Amino acid sequence: MSDEKIDTGSQNVTGYRKHTQQQIDAVNTTKAFENDLGDWFIQLRGDLTDQLDERWLEIARTHFQQGFTALNRAVFQPESRL
């Protein structure tokens, strides 16, 4: 995974308000944790290839992804019409 940041030329994203540097730093920290956890999942698969229940591993991965998304939404507080 690349740590390269995408420069959009603006901090404005449709459905989001402007963010403080503290909020941006918090979400970047969350993304770093998410990437570290993803690396650990890859390592786990390599170390325990024949000893894992892939179905449960994918369920865990999905729940972690949902959790990280929820953390980022808690910080950025996007508008939602759902």
N, C-alpha and C positions, 0 to 999 in steps of 0.2 A: 504494500500500500504506500502511496505517496503522501507526504505531508504538505505537498504543494497547495497553496491557497489560490482560489479563483478570484481574480479581480474583476468585479462587475462594473467598476467605475462609480458605484453608488452603494449605499447601505440600505437602499429602499428595495424591498421585496414586496410584491403584491400580497396583501392580506396581513402584512406585518408592519408594526410601527418602527421607528428608528430605535436602534439599540445603543446602550451605553457600552463603553469599553469593558466594563465589569461583566456585563451580560455576554458579550462576545467571548471574553476570556473564559467564562464559566462553560459556555457551550463547547469551546475548543478543548477544554479539559475533559469534558464528558466524551467528546469524540476520541480523544487520546485513550481514555479508558476502554471505550468500545473497540478501538483497534487492537489494544493489548489483549482484550478478551478474545477477539477473533483470532489473533495469533496463537493464543493458548488452545482454542478449539482445534486449530490446524495441528498443533503439536500433539494434542490428545489423540486425535485421529491417527497420527503417525505412530505414536507409542503403543496404542491399544487397538490396532487395526482389527484384529479378529476377536476382540473382547468387548466391543461396544454394541449396544443396541442403537443402530443408526436412527431409528424412528424417534426414540426418546431424546437422542442428541439433537435432532432437528427441532423437536418440540422445545427443548431448552434454549436453543439458539434463537428461535422465533420469539420466545418470551423475553429474552434479554434484549433483542432488537426493539420490541415494543416498549420495554422499560426505558431504554436510552432515548427513544423517540419521545416518550412522555416527559422525561427530564428536560429535554431541549424545548419542548412546547411549554413546560412550566416556566422556563426562563424567558423565552421569546414571546410568549403569550399571543399567538396568532389569532386573528379574527376567524370565527367559524360560523358558518350558516347551517351546520348540521345539528 
